[in-house]
């Protein structure tokens, strides 16, 4: 994982790379984004962290306010066959009680900075139709139609 540089934000928000001790709290927070079948308590937290941390192309960032994790986002660096790299942003979530404070924008900004440092030529993400205006504000443009097949 990347260095543990603390970066203050507004309203006492501090960002840092995700750590093992954050895994359960992040999983709980992600329940606000989408429910995990069976809930957080069926997740093997130790195994989940071990697998995430072993991915050299994965990076996650947490935002902490009032001594609790209030936002999270991650990016996967994808290595293309022609030699380029792209960043794929995933799991952007801000705790319901902390929304509309600019925290989501700050998570995205930190992930984009990480992608720039990693040499990515583009950053992509999937989002719900209702969040398109938020991402448009951050200079993301609809370029393709995304589809998923859940297994």
Residue frames as a rotation matrix with the C-alpha (Angstrom) as fourth column:
UNK 1
0.578 0.816 0.000 0.00
0.816 -0.578 0.000 0.00
0.000 0.000 -1.000 0.00
UNK 2
0.240 -0.452 0.859 1.02
0.327 -0.796 -0.509 3.63
0.914 0.403 -0.043 -0.37
UNK 3
-0.778 -0.624 -0.071 2.63
0.325 -0.303 -0.896 5.75
0.538 -0.720 0.439 2.32
UNK 4
0.038 0.796 -0.604 0.58
0.984 0.074 0.160 6.85
0.173 -0.601 -0.781 5.32
UNK 5
-0.910 -0.336 0.242 0.50
0.326 -0.942 -0.082 10.56
0.255 0.004 0.967 4.65
UNK 6
-0.138 0.878 -0.459 -2.27
0.867 -0.117 -0.484 12.36
-0.479 -0.465 -0.745 6.53
UNK 7
-0.832 -0.039 0.553 -3.97
0.403 -0.729 0.554 15.00
0.382 0.684 0.622 4.44
UNK 8
-0.614 0.642 -0.460 -6.34
0.364 -0.287 -0.886 17.34
-0.700 -0.712 -0.058 6.26
UNK 9
-0.546 0.550 0.632 -9.56
0.636 -0.220 0.740 18.41
0.546 0.806 -0.230 4.59
UNK 10
-0.503 0.418 0.756 -12.29
-0.492 -0.858 0.147 20.87
0.711 -0.298 0.637 5.60
UNK 11
0.460 0.786 0.414 -14.34
-0.767 0.116 0.632 20.27
0.448 -0.608 0.656 8.74
UNK 12
0.004 -0.606 0.795 -11.54
-0.899 0.346 0.268 18.22
-0.438 -0.716 -0.544 10.36
UNK 13
0.959 0.266 0.100 -11.66
-0.183 0.847 -0.500 15.55
-0.218 0.461 0.860 7.65
UNK 14
-0.031 -0.999 0.020 -8.38
-0.810 0.037 0.586 13.64
-0.586 0.002 -0.810 7.38
UNK 15
0.856 0.258 -0.448 -7.54
-0.497 0.651 -0.574 11.27
0.144 0.714 0.685 4.53
UNK 16
-0.222 -0.926 0.305 -5.14
-0.843 0.340 0.416 8.34
-0.489 -0.165 -0.857 4.58
UNK 17
-0.450 0.017 -0.893 -4.70
-0.620 0.714 0.326 5.03
0.643 0.700 -0.311 2.77
UNK 18
0.671 0.740 0.050 -6.90
-0.595 0.497 0.631 2.25
0.442 -0.454 0.774 4.08
UNK 19
-0.559 -0.788 0.257 -5.35
-0.783 0.401 -0.475 0.03
0.271 -0.467 -0.842 6.75
UNK 20
-0.701 0.231 -0.675 -6.22
0.187 0.973 0.138 -3.45
0.688 -0.030 -0.725 7.99
UNK 21
-0.841 0.337 -0.423 -7.91
0.443 -0.018 -0.896 -2.04
-0.310 -0.941 -0.135 11.09
UNK 22
-0.651 0.580 -0.489 -10.36
-0.604 -0.787 -0.128 -0.15
-0.459 0.212 0.863 8.82
UNK 23
-0.959 0.165 -0.231 -11.73
-0.082 0.619 0.781 -3.18
0.272 0.768 -0.580 7.00
UNK 24
-0.509 0.821 -0.260 -14.86
0.856 0.449 -0.256 -3.79
-0.093 -0.353 -0.931 9.12
UNK 25
-0.203 0.425 -0.882 -15.75
0.243 -0.851 -0.466 -0.07
-0.949 -0.309 0.069 9.31
UNK 26
-0.726 -0.095 -0.681 -15.34
-0.588 -0.426 0.687 0.31
-0.355 0.900 0.253 5.54
UNK 27
-0.896 0.429 -0.116 -17.50
0.303 0.781 0.546 -2.75
0.325 0.454 -0.830 4.92
UNK 28
-0.284 0.806 -0.519 -20.20
0.803 -0.096 -0.588 -1.28
-0.525 -0.584 -0.620 7.19
UNK 29
-0.324 0.093 -0.942 -19.99
-0.238 -0.971 -0.014 2.03
-0.916 0.219 0.336 5.33
UNK 30
-0.928 -0.088 -0.362 -20.27
-0.372 0.159 0.915 0.25
-0.023 0.983 -0.180 1.97
UNK 31
-0.625 0.779 0.047 -23.60
0.744 0.613 -0.265 -1.20
-0.235 -0.131 -0.963 3.14
UNK 32
-0.017 0.599 -0.801 -24.95
0.115 -0.794 -0.596 2.33
-0.993 -0.103 -0.055 2.56
UNK 33
-0.508 -0.246 -0.826 -23.93
-0.755 -0.335 0.564 2.00
-0.415 0.910 -0.015 -1.09
UNK 34
0.074 0.543 -0.837 -25.17
-0.715 0.614 0.335 -1.54
0.696 0.573 0.433 -1.73
UNK 35
0.529 0.208 0.823 -26.14
-0.793 0.465 0.392 -4.40
-0.301 -0.860 0.411 0.54
UNK 36
-0.590 -0.715 -0.374 -23.87
-0.761 0.648 -0.038 -7.40
0.270 0.262 -0.927 0.76
UNK 37
0.270 0.735 -0.622 -25.80
-0.389 0.675 0.627 -10.71
0.881 0.072 0.468 0.69
UNK 38
0.352 -0.059 -0.934 -26.03
0.687 0.694 0.215 -11.84
0.635 -0.718 0.285 4.29
UNK 39
0.980 0.057 0.189 -24.65
-0.058 -0.830 0.554 -8.53
0.188 -0.554 -0.811 5.60
UNK 40
0.333 -0.919 0.213 -21.24
-0.749 -0.395 -0.532 -7.49
0.573 0.018 -0.819 6.82
UNK 41
0.227 -0.241 0.944 -21.11
-0.877 0.371 0.306 -10.14
-0.424 -0.897 -0.127 9.53
UNK 42
0.874 0.067 0.481 -20.76
0.090 0.951 -0.296 -12.95
-0.477 0.302 0.825 6.95
UNK 43
0.750 -0.660 -0.044 -17.61
-0.295 -0.275 -0.915 -11.37
0.592 0.699 -0.401 5.50
UNK 44
0.616 -0.689 -0.382 -14.32
0.784 0.491 0.379 -12.92
-0.074 -0.533 0.843 6.57
UNK 45
0.981 -0.154 -0.122 -12.66
-0.149 -0.987 0.053 -9.60
-0.128 -0.034 -0.991 7.45
UNK 46
0.236 -0.955 0.181 -9.18
-0.256 0.118 0.959 -11.07
-0.938 -0.272 -0.216 7.84
UNK 47
-0.140 -0.240 0.961 -9.34
0.734 0.626 0.264 -12.84
-0.665 0.742 0.088 4.47
UNK 48
0.762 0.491 0.421 -10.87
0.647 -0.565 -0.512 -9.82
-0.014 0.663 -0.749 2.74
UNK 49
0.807 -0.519 -0.282 -8.08
-0.398 -0.831 0.390 -7.55
-0.437 -0.202 -0.877 3.95
UNK 50
-0.027 -0.876 0.481 -5.39
0.013 0.481 0.877 -10.06
-1.000 0.030 -0.001 3.03
UNK 51
0.076 0.129 0.989 -6.71
0.921 0.371 -0.120 -10.34
-0.382 0.920 -0.091 -0.54
UNK 52
0.940 0.292 0.176 -7.15
0.337 -0.877 -0.344 -6.58
0.054 0.382 -0.922 -0.98
UNK 53
0.676 -0.722 -0.149 -3.74
-0.445 -0.561 0.698 -5.75
-0.587 -0.405 -0.701 0.46
UNK 54
-0.035 -0.720 0.693 -2.04
0.307 0.652 0.693 -8.35
-0.951 0.236 0.198 -1.74
UNK 55
0.566 0.286 0.773 -3.22
0.818 -0.082 -0.569 -6.60
-0.100 0.955 -0.281 -4.91
UNK 56
-0.411 -0.827 -0.383 -0.37
0.719 -0.553 0.421 -4.32
-0.560 -0.102 0.822 -5.95
UNK 57
-0.823 0.131 0.552 -2.71
0.388 -0.580 0.716 -2.54
0.414 0.804 0.427 -8.36
UNK 58
0.278 0.957 -0.081 -5.39
0.674 -0.134 0.727 -1.70
0.685 -0.257 -0.682 -5.75
UNK 59
-0.877 -0.477 0.056 -5.48
0.313 -0.656 -0.687 1.45
0.364 -0.585 0.724 -3.64
UNK 60
0.232 0.964 -0.128 -8.10
0.757 -0.096 0.647 2.55
0.611 -0.247 -0.752 -1.13
UNK 61
-0.801 -0.425 0.420 -8.45
0.112 -0.797 -0.593 5.78
0.587 -0.428 0.687 0.79
UNK 62
0.052 0.799 -0.599 -10.50
0.958 0.130 0.255 6.56
0.282 -0.587 -0.759 3.90
UNK 63
-0.349 -0.041 0.936 -11.68
-0.095 -0.992 -0.079 9.91
0.932 -0.117 0.343 5.18
UNK 64
-0.269 0.146 -0.952 -11.88
0.887 0.423 -0.186 10.24
0.376 -0.894 -0.243 8.96
UNK 65
-0.412 0.228 0.882 -13.91
-0.312 -0.945 0.098 12.79
0.856 -0.235 0.460 10.90
UNK 66
0.286 0.525 0.801 -14.95
-0.919 -0.086 0.385 12.71
0.271 -0.846 0.458 14.54
UNK 67
-0.477 -0.645 0.597 -12.67
-0.782 0.622 0.047 9.65
-0.402 -0.444 -0.801 15.00
UNK 68
0.111 0.494 0.862 -14.70
0.096 0.858 -0.504 7.55
-0.989 0.139 0.048 12.58
UNK 69
-0.883 -0.360 0.303 -14.42
0.290 0.090 0.953 6.57
-0.370 0.929 0.025 8.94
UNK 70
-0.039 0.903 -0.427 -16.98
-0.031 -0.428 -0.903 8.67
-0.999 -0.022 0.045 7.10
UNK 71
0.735 0.294 -0.612 -15.96
-0.609 -0.111 -0.785 8.15
-0.299 0.949 0.097 3.47
UNK 72
-0.072 -0.704 0.707 -14.12
-0.014 0.709 0.705 5.67
-0.997 0.041 -0.061 1.33
UNK 73
0.807 0.263 -0.528 -13.12
-0.546 -0.009 -0.838 5.07
-0.225 0.965 0.137 -2.26
UNK 74
0.125 -0.788 0.602 -10.82
0.086 0.614 0.785 2.76
-0.988 -0.046 0.145 -4.16
UNK 75
0.554 -0.043 -0.831 -9.13
-0.810 -0.260 -0.526 2.50
-0.194 0.965 -0.179 -7.52
UNK 76
0.488 -0.422 0.764 -7.76
0.343 0.898 0.276 -0.43
-0.802 0.127 0.583 -9.46
UNK 77
0.019 -0.565 -0.825 -4.93
-0.780 -0.524 0.342 0.30
-0.626 0.637 -0.450 -11.87
UNK 78
0.739 0.313 0.597 -5.48
0.124 0.807 -0.577 -1.71
-0.663 0.500 0.558 -15.02
UNK 79
-0.328 -0.912 -0.246 -2.51
-0.330 -0.133 0.935 -2.54
-0.885 0.387 -0.257 -17.22
UNK 80
0.680 0.635 -0.366 -3.45
-0.504 0.043 -0.862 -2.52
-0.532 0.771 0.350 -20.92
UNK 81
0.621 -0.400 0.674 -2.00
0.558 0.829 -0.022 -4.90
-0.550 0.391 0.738 -23.48
UNK 82
0.626 -0.380 0.681 -0.59
0.544 -0.414 -0.730 -1.96
0.559 0.827 -0.052 -25.47
UNK 83
-0.350 -0.913 -0.209 1.31
0.750 -0.139 -0.647 -0.69
0.562 -0.383 0.733 -22.46
UNK 84
-0.408 0.246 0.879 -0.96
-0.326 -0.939 0.112 2.03
0.853 -0.241 0.464 -21.10
UNK 85
-0.820 0.204 -0.535 -2.62
0.568 0.406 -0.716 2.18
0.071 -0.891 -0.449 -17.71
UNK 86
-0.256 0.771 0.583 -6.09
-0.196 -0.632 0.750 3.25
0.947 0.078 0.313 -16.72
UNK 87
-0.988 0.012 0.156 -7.59
-0.155 0.077 -0.985 3.74
-0.024 -0.997 -0.075 -13.29
UNK 88
-0.295 0.932 -0.210 -10.97
0.165 0.266 0.950 2.23
0.941 0.246 -0.232 -12.49
UNK 89
-0.797 0.059 0.601 -12.61
-0.551 -0.478 -0.684 3.97
0.247 -0.876 0.414 -9.54
UNK 90
-0.261 0.679 -0.686 -14.89
0.301 0.733 0.611 1.83
0.917 -0.047 -0.395 -7.38
UNK 91
0.086 0.372 -0.924 -16.92
0.904 0.361 0.229 1.98
0.419 -0.855 -0.305 -4.18
UNK 92
-0.795 -0.251 0.552 -17.22
0.058 -0.937 -0.343 5.73
0.604 -0.241 0.760 -3.61
UNK 93
0.225 0.880 -0.419 -19.28
0.669 0.173 0.723 6.17
0.709 -0.442 -0.550 -0.46
UNK 94
-0.754 -0.291 0.589 -19.85
-0.209 -0.743 -0.636 8.93
0.622 -0.603 0.499 2.08
UNK 95
-0.752 0.472 -0.460 -21.72
0.652 0.428 -0.626 8.24
-0.099 -0.771 -0.630 5.32
UNK 96
0.039 0.891 0.453 -25.29
0.833 -0.279 0.477 9.60
0.552 0.359 -0.753 5.10
UNK 97
0.676 0.258 -0.691 -24.67
0.685 -0.567 0.458 11.93
-0.273 -0.783 -0.559 8.06
UNK 98
-0.056 -0.825 -0.563 -21.67
0.284 -0.554 0.783 13.54
-0.957 -0.116 0.265 6.33
UNK 99
-0.160 0.040 0.986 -22.99
0.982 0.113 0.155 14.06
-0.105 0.993 -0.058 2.81
UNK 100
0.653 0.408 0.637 -23.19
0.611 -0.781 -0.126 17.42
0.447 0.472 -0.760 1.04
UNK 101
0.798 -0.479 -0.365 -19.92
0.021 -0.583 0.812 18.63
-0.602 -0.656 -0.456 2.60
UNK 102
0.615 -0.572 -0.542 -17.69
-0.776 -0.317 -0.546 18.02
0.140 0.756 -0.639 -0.41
UNK 103
0.094 -0.611 0.786 -16.25
-0.616 0.584 0.528 14.80
-0.782 -0.534 -0.322 0.99
UNK 104
0.624 0.202 0.754 -17.13
0.364 0.779 -0.510 12.75
-0.691 0.593 0.413 -2.09
UNK 105
0.952 -0.300 0.056 -15.33
-0.112 -0.514 -0.850 15.25
0.284 0.803 -0.523 -4.32
UNK 106
0.338 -0.871 0.356 -12.28
-0.936 -0.270 0.227 15.02
-0.101 -0.410 -0.906 -2.08
UNK 107
0.262 -0.202 0.943 -12.23
-0.118 0.964 0.240 11.21
-0.958 -0.174 0.229 -2.25
UNK 108
0.854 0.115 0.507 -12.41
0.466 0.261 -0.845 11.35
-0.230 0.958 0.169 -6.05
UNK 109
0.822 -0.567 0.053 -9.70
-0.497 -0.760 -0.419 14.02
0.278 0.318 -0.907 -6.16
UNK 110
0.167 -0.783 0.599 -7.32
-0.809 0.237 0.537 11.90
-0.563 -0.574 -0.594 -4.10
UNK 111
0.344 0.010 0.939 -7.96
0.259 0.960 -0.105 8.85
-0.903 0.279 0.328 -6.26
UNK 112
0.969 -0.023 0.246 -7.38
0.231 -0.268 -0.935 10.85
0.088 0.963 -0.254 -9.45
UNK 113
0.543 -0.828 0.143 -4.11
-0.839 -0.540 0.060 12.17
0.028 -0.152 -0.988 -8.00
UNK 114
0.120 -0.470 0.875 -3.11
-0.366 0.798 0.478 8.58
-0.923 -0.377 -0.076 -7.26
UNK 115
0.678 0.215 0.703 -3.90
0.508 0.554 -0.660 7.63
-0.531 0.804 0.267 -10.87
UNK 116
0.917 -0.399 -0.009 -1.79
-0.310 -0.696 -0.648 10.50
0.252 0.597 -0.762 -12.18
UNK 117
0.223 -0.866 0.447 1.12
-0.901 -0.008 0.434 9.36
-0.372 -0.499 -0.782 -10.02
UNK 118
0.115 -0.103 0.988 0.64
0.001 0.995 0.104 5.80
-0.993 -0.011 0.114 -11.33
UNK 119
-0.791 -0.526 -0.312 0.91
-0.249 -0.189 0.950 7.07
-0.558 0.829 0.018 -14.92
UNK 120
-0.195 0.808 0.556 -2.68
0.697 0.513 -0.501 6.46
-0.690 0.290 -0.663 -15.98
UNK 121
-0.972 -0.100 0.214 -3.88
0.231 -0.598 0.767 8.02
0.051 0.795 0.604 -19.23
UNK 122
-0.306 0.914 0.266 -7.54
-0.417 -0.380 0.826 7.92
0.856 0.142 0.497 -18.15
UNK 123
-0.958 0.176 0.226 -9.75
-0.160 0.328 -0.931 7.29
-0.238 -0.928 -0.287 -15.15
UNK 124
-0.480 0.835 -0.269 -13.08
-0.272 0.149 0.951 5.52
0.834 0.530 0.155 -15.51
UNK 125
-0.916 0.274 0.292 -15.94
-0.218 0.268 -0.938 4.70
-0.336 -0.924 -0.185 -13.19
UNK 126
-0.512 0.856 -0.073 -19.42
0.471 0.351 0.810 3.24
0.718 0.380 -0.582 -13.20
UNK 127
-0.968 0.251 -0.004 -22.22
-0.133 -0.525 -0.840 5.08
-0.214 -0.813 0.542 -11.45
UNK 128
-0.282 0.951 0.125 -25.94
0.815 0.306 -0.492 5.14
-0.506 -0.036 -0.862 -10.99
UNK 129
-0.115 0.330 0.937 -27.98
0.822 -0.497 0.276 7.38
0.557 0.802 -0.214 -13.29
UNK 130
0.831 0.556 -0.011 -28.90
0.458 -0.672 0.581 9.65
0.316 -0.488 -0.814 -10.36
UNK 131
0.517 -0.702 -0.489 -25.22
0.380 -0.323 0.867 10.34
-0.767 -0.634 0.100 -9.58
UNK 132
0.190 -0.425 0.885 -24.28
0.975 -0.020 -0.219 11.36
0.111 0.905 0.411 -13.14
UNK 133
0.769 0.102 0.631 -24.63
0.173 -0.984 -0.051 15.11
0.616 0.149 -0.774 -12.35
UNK 134
0.864 -0.500 0.055 -22.22
-0.158 -0.166 0.973 14.74
-0.477 -0.850 -0.223 -9.41
UNK 135
0.170 -0.847 0.503 -19.57
0.615 0.490 0.618 13.09
-0.770 0.204 0.604 -11.59
UNK 136
0.444 0.032 0.896 -20.17
0.816 -0.427 -0.389 15.53
0.370 0.904 -0.215 -14.48
UNK 137
0.985 -0.045 0.165 -19.28
-0.113 -0.895 0.431 18.30
0.128 -0.443 -0.887 -12.03
UNK 138
0.465 -0.853 0.236 -15.93
-0.218 0.149 0.965 16.55
-0.858 -0.500 -0.117 -11.54
UNK 139
-0.023 -0.428 -0.904 -15.25
-0.932 -0.317 0.174 16.49
-0.361 0.846 -0.392 -15.32
UNK 140
-0.721 -0.074 0.689 -16.33
0.099 0.973 0.208 12.89
-0.686 0.218 -0.694 -15.92
UNK 141
-0.302 0.594 -0.745 -18.23
-0.928 -0.361 0.088 12.45
-0.217 0.719 0.661 -19.20
UNK 142
0.406 0.503 0.763 -20.47
-0.206 0.864 -0.460 9.62
-0.890 0.030 0.455 -20.32
UNK 143
-0.297 -0.603 -0.741 -18.52
-0.894 -0.098 0.438 7.81
-0.336 0.792 -0.510 -23.03
UNK 144
-0.797 0.023 -0.603 -19.83
-0.268 0.882 0.388 4.26
0.541 0.471 -0.697 -23.06
UNK 145
0.340 0.914 0.221 -22.78
-0.787 0.148 0.599 2.26
0.515 -0.378 0.770 -21.91
UNK 146
-0.710 -0.662 0.241 -21.87
-0.673 0.537 -0.508 -0.01
0.207 -0.523 -0.827 -19.00
UNK 147
0.455 0.816 -0.356 -23.45
-0.605 0.576 0.550 -3.34
0.654 -0.035 0.756 -18.24
UNK 148
-0.499 -0.579 0.645 -22.98
-0.864 0.386 -0.323 -5.91
-0.062 -0.718 -0.693 -15.49
UNK 149
0.315 0.529 -0.788 -23.65
-0.350 0.836 0.422 -9.59
0.882 0.143 0.449 -15.15
UNK 150
-0.033 -0.271 0.962 -23.73
-0.999 -0.014 -0.038 -10.66
0.024 -0.962 -0.270 -11.53
UNK 151
-0.181 -0.154 -0.971 -22.66
-0.360 0.930 -0.080 -14.23
0.915 0.335 -0.224 -10.90
